[in-house]
Amino acid sequence: MDQMDQMDWHAAKALLEWQMEMGVDAAICDAPVDRFAAEAELRAQHAARAQSSGVAQAGPVPKVEEVDPVAEAQALAAGAQDLDGLRAALAGFEHCQLKKGARNLVFADGAPGARVMLVGEAPGRDEDLQGKPFVGQAGQLLDRMLAAVGLSRVDSVYITNVLPWRPPQNRDPKPDEIAMLIPFLQRHIALVNPDVLVIMGNTSAQALLGRRGITRLRGQWQEAAGRPALPMLHPAYLLRTPGAKREAWADLLALQAKLRTLT
């Protein structure tokens, strides 16, 4: 008897969850599939059917019209009139493959209408499990950082990410994934309408500023989505590089000062 036949339901479930945790996001066959050969075979079958029926072959098998995911994202995002509508639009967006491997849509946390909107990169394991951004160790550090300058996600900070779904094995987001989700992020910012944006990490800088190199960009005020934006080091980076907390503290003080001047 095959080993899988002897495995009970609980063991099989545990094995599947472990594979998902390791980043498996698709089931594959025992042997590779040549998609080009499959398409050629389909064309041959189409030609044979046309010939047997006495109908002249009109040309190649028509292809299904490809959908532009960026254009569809733009249309869905533009149609969202409030945050609930935007969340629903994101949940209904089917062109990002990350959605298939994620447990939850990680939309946002914090106070809608807050003066500060913080944009992170992508959910990690804890965020994927809880459906909220910045809830793991990096999120706990972020909360302490905000509290040090009198800010809190409870009443004065709104938090989201560029990507609402966790990439497998926490890999860096791909350019096409960022491109198709930027329209949702831009609409998100417009609906929250913060006074200041805080851009945390390289992925956020790429999405909102079109630039990477957060260690060079940090601490320098920019403009993004029509408002002041401050690039900062990601809390996950600070956990790996404690010596960089000095720069993060300087950036927090700059944020605090900017809010005072805007008031």
PyMOL commands that set and color helices and strands:
alter all, ss='L'
color gray80, all
select helices_A, chain A and resi 3-6+9-21+35-52+69-79+83-91+98-101+125-130+137-148+168-170+175-192+202-209+214-217+235-240+242-262
alter helices_A, ss='H'
color red, helices_A
select strands_A, chain A and resi 109-110+116-120+157-161+196-200+222-224+227-232
alter strands_A, ss='S'
color yellow, strands_A
deselect
rebuild
show_as cartoon
